[in-house]
Amino acid sequence: MLYRHLISARSLSLPVALALAAMAVPGQAQDRSSAPDPAPAGPDADDFHDRRVAPTGEIVVTATGLEQLDVLAGTTVVEGAELQRNLDGQLGEVLAKVPGVSATSFSPGASRPILRGFSGERVKVLIDGIGAIDASNTSADHATSIDPLTAERIEVLRGPAVLLYGSQAIGGAVNVIDKRIPLRRLNEPFHFDALAGADTASDLREGGASLDLPLGERFVVHVDGAYRKTGDLEIPGYVAAPELRADLLADAAEEEEEGHLDEAEELREAADQRDRLPNSGTETWSANAGFAFFEGDSNLGASFGIYDTTYGVPLSPGTSHHHGEEEEDHDDDHDDDHDHDEDHDEDHDHEEEHGHGDELVTIALRQYRADLRGRLALGDGFFSALNTRVGFSDYTHTEFEGDEVGTVFEVKGIEARAELEQNRSGNWGGSTGVQYYFRDFDAYGAEAYVPKNHTDQIAVFTLQEIDFQPFQLELAARYEATDVESQVAGFDRSFETFSGALGLVYETAGGLRFGITGSRAERAPSAEELLSDGPHIATQAYEIGDPDLDVEGAWGVEAFVRGALGDGTISLAIFRNWFDDYIYLAETGEEEDELPVFQYLQGDARYFGVEGQLTYPLYKTEGFTLLADLRGDYVRAELDDGTPLPRIPPLRLLGALEAQTGPVDARVEVQWSDRQDSVAPFESATDSFTFVNASLAWKPLRGNDNVTVTLQANNLFDAEGRRHASFTKDFVPLAGRNFKIGVRTSF
């Protein structure tokens, strides 16, 4: 059973009530007229091509509760050609070129989005409006349990309005729409999407497919699957960053002077590792099946999915892993909890090639997930519809040292959400809802650095909008009660938080929108921030929490402009946040068990940032457009005493020219990242780098856009680049020159 020993009757009561409300859809919708079939058929009506723009030219956001054509702050939608061009196995890498978005880049198998310099517990990852319910927010080495290969579109939500999705979204949210529960009725016999790709830098081989099939006029079923495998990553130059390499060579000279010739030779070999990143291969597969029933403006759907990935964790050159005595074996129940154990020997075959397989760290992750979505049309009264969304997750994450199981992390959780949409009354509209979240976390093994715990959270929220042209006033508010308990640690604390935002937008006759928002956001500390205490094998660090952490709060203000600018579009935002009791993980300069000690600390902090994008057609004629695309972002973050916060991305700029000619689109871009030398204590600086990328998208079928072939050449000049926001930047550089081919079809 998925949730044995998990949730009490009290914990289940709200999700069950929401599910029952969703199941009321068919019966209560019988008297309502059927809605017209959405999405007209035609060559451009497939799920690959861009449908994000409303007839008015405004971006449509599909995240539940943010379905208005505008929100309190910026929204970016990645789909169609841009999604295919930036497709990667990790969500962070897919979005890394979006203004204001960087990536953790812990390894090729684990990279999570960073929004405006915020990461981890301050960025929420959603699947169709509900949380991923995994452990990716707790540590940089934990991959997200979302497969971008099956995504239809990805929405990056920034600004105070996303607090409707939880205090964890204090920095923003990423919403992945993947169709596992069908979104619309079909007016065709079936709908099929498929993709395949390969590259040279990682020996990538990937493929995926999805099928939507109508069973009658009201019922649609969906199945999809994807597979992806990569080898060790090709890199330009040395594995170790210059400062780390110099330290290794100095240590080698010292060992040689002391007569330790073998140790000196090992250190020199470590310093001279180059061209490939050892132990960076990945293997991932996913499968989902779902259905949806449509009746008038109401619908009900459910799905079940599996996500499975195994990936290597590169070690810092010249280091080996040390840990305490192995724990005694756990009950036999744990032996069968994760099927990766049976296949893990095969995944380790490549370790012998590196000559030190017993030291390599590999992570095997699997999630079983069930989802329920319902919409009940309520007619013309005060409320127009009740939207319900429930997600269940059973997640296991195993860290291997060589062939030995080191530590196992288990997360079983549920997130449920019910939201009442209001019918517009004159110039007033909005929505109000309730959300529930429960997570049971357990870690066992030699290095279980977080004790068994559970988190219980309930919240109420509202988003209201008053439209008095040319102005629009928006208000968002959320109250949240959180309980974190660990019987093992004798710990039980409760937190209450309140967040609110107010925004004012002015729209010109030409469609340009100017806005300003003010917000107050609060976040309860997570179990990991409160209770961590021990060595963490994958991050190669000794992590210490603080059980006395207080609620984190922030005042924020943001000004923005976005919309049409002549024939082009512009999006520009400037923001500032003042944090009290900001929680951050800082290196202390000490060592424990031969590992650097990182401790969760708390202090007042300030964030300032600017991000923007301008697209403009430089030349346009029938059948040809030359488009300029300029993007950039900058964040400065420091404590009140002026000490820089760790792992803050530097200034970044991207400029591109794109020629669109109907069947062929060609794009060349220059991507620049500045040197980051505003660093926290014990943090190293990161050099600047410049990548030059080129891509060509070709639609080979005359009069039909449903097949696209993409050719790409990334980092053409094989430049060395490292992301400052990465824990592992000093020994995990970005890929070198990479040629990639991809094919996608939709019919």
Secondary structure as GFF3:
##gff-version 3
##sequence-region A 1 747
A	DSSP	alpha_helix	9	23	.	.	.	ID=ss1
A	DSSP	alpha_helix	25	28	.	.	.	ID=ss2
A	DSSP	beta_strand	75	79	.	.	.	ID=ss3
A	DSSP	alpha_helix	80	85	.	.	.	ID=ss4
A	DSSP	alpha_helix	91	94	.	.	.	ID=ss5
A	DSSP	beta_strand	101	103	.	.	.	ID=ss6
A	DSSP	beta_strand	113	115	.	.	.	ID=ss7
A	DSSP	three_ten_helix	120	122	.	.	.	ID=ss8
A	DSSP	beta_strand	123	127	.	.	.	ID=ss9
A	DSSP	beta_strand	130	131	.	.	.	ID=ss10
A	DSSP	three_ten_helix	148	150	.	.	.	ID=ss11
A	DSSP	beta_strand	153	157	.	.	.	ID=ss12
A	DSSP	three_ten_helix	160	165	.	.	.	ID=ss13
A	DSSP	three_ten_helix	167	169	.	.	.	ID=ss14
A	DSSP	beta_strand	172	177	.	.	.	ID=ss15
A	DSSP	beta_strand	191	199	.	.	.	ID=ss16
A	DSSP	beta_strand	205	214	.	.	.	ID=ss17
A	DSSP	beta_strand	219	230	.	.	.	ID=ss18
A	DSSP	beta_strand	233	238	.	.	.	ID=ss19
A	DSSP	alpha_helix	242	257	.	.	.	ID=ss20
A	DSSP	alpha_helix	261	271	.	.	.	ID=ss21
A	DSSP	beta_strand	274	277	.	.	.	ID=ss22
A	DSSP	beta_strand	282	295	.	.	.	ID=ss23
A	DSSP	beta_strand	298	313	.	.	.	ID=ss24
A	DSSP	alpha_helix	332	335	.	.	.	ID=ss25
A	DSSP	alpha_helix	340	347	.	.	.	ID=ss26
A	DSSP	alpha_helix	351	354	.	.	.	ID=ss27
A	DSSP	three_ten_helix	357	359	.	.	.	ID=ss28
A	DSSP	beta_strand	361	377	.	.	.	ID=ss29
A	DSSP	beta_strand	383	401	.	.	.	ID=ss30
A	DSSP	beta_strand	404	422	.	.	.	ID=ss31
A	DSSP	beta_strand	428	445	.	.	.	ID=ss32
A	DSSP	beta_strand	453	468	.	.	.	ID=ss33
A	DSSP	beta_strand	471	486	.	.	.	ID=ss34
A	DSSP	beta_strand	491	507	.	.	.	ID=ss35
A	DSSP	beta_strand	512	523	.	.	.	ID=ss36
A	DSSP	alpha_helix	527	531	.	.	.	ID=ss37
A	DSSP	beta_strand	533	536	.	.	.	ID=ss38
A	DSSP	beta_strand	541	544	.	.	.	ID=ss39
A	DSSP	beta_strand	552	565	.	.	.	ID=ss40
A	DSSP	beta_strand	568	592	.	.	.	ID=ss41
A	DSSP	beta_strand	595	621	.	.	.	ID=ss42
A	DSSP	beta_strand	624	639	.	.	.	ID=ss43
A	DSSP	beta_strand	652	660	.	.	.	ID=ss44
A	DSSP	beta_strand	664	673	.	.	.	ID=ss45
A	DSSP	beta_strand	689	698	.	.	.	ID=ss46
A	DSSP	beta_strand	707	714	.	.	.	ID=ss47
A	DSSP	beta_strand	738	746	.	.	.	ID=ss48
###
